[in-house]
């Protein structure tokens, strides 16, 4: 049989997780599902156009990702997952299939779709949602954005599990890649630790060192950073007689915290986890390029010269 699309994999994947109950790996899911779906060796040798990854492995990965976004599966550690009570409840309903339309009953998934996927992408997910397909250029762009989102999620997971000193060093590396400070040896320093007054990193704002930036790097889990923490950082800036600061977190900021920084004299920039991960991707901090796809167009000047 042909390699099924990722939506067709969702139900057998969730059923397997439901039988297992405990932790299982993506690799194990790939092996078991390929047998249950009757895929041949030729089917499993089918690759994506890039030739880098197998088509079935890719679709299993996306099925896992979407079920996580809907709260039906949850990560237990990198490369491993397990079913949630919500996933077990959905299995009890004995549905004939699980697809995008089914997942949209969950608010978390709808919000993910609203934030991450443009309408053109949603139209390309098969008859379960829309009949129209995206153009090749839209499909390429949406695939890139989805891969980038997955990479950003992995980056944040890594940072949340890293030691505080490593996170502070990563923040310094990012600021240097963004053009602050000049040479690493004399551009900035980590403060951190007890008695730091709420300042973790101090870095030159320019290569000449005419001004400095004071940075708070807070490695948090899922709870948002609120106004009290930002107020404490603002106080630390005042103690340093500094007018500029950057507060960076792996989490996010409450609306009250963001409102507060607009009402004070000091200039404080708030960078949440999603923005942090995207900045790291943009500036090649903690990531490496695996492949690239040049997109070409007609050179009209070339043809105009030949007329």
Secondary structure as UniProt FT lines:
FT   HELIX           6..20
FT   STRAND          24..25
FT   HELIX           26..36
FT   TURN            37..38
FT   HELIX           41..45
FT   TURN            49..50
FT   HELIX           55..69
FT   TURN            70..71
FT   STRAND          73..77
FT   TURN            78..79
FT   STRAND          80..83
FT   HELIX           85..92
FT   TURN            93..94
FT   HELIX           100..103
FT   TURN            104..105
FT   HELIX           107..116
FT   HELIX           119..122
FT   TURN            123..124
FT   TURN            127..129
FT   HELIX           136..161
FT   HELIX           164..177
FT   TURN            178..179
FT   HELIX           184..187
FT   STRAND          188..190
FT   TURN            194..195
FT   TURN            197..198
FT   STRAND          201..204
FT   TURN            207..208
FT   STRAND          212..218
FT   HELIX           227..239
FT   TURN            240..241
FT   STRAND          244..249
FT   HELIX           255..261
FT   STRAND          267..271
FT   HELIX           273..282
FT   TURN            283..284
FT   HELIX           300..305
//
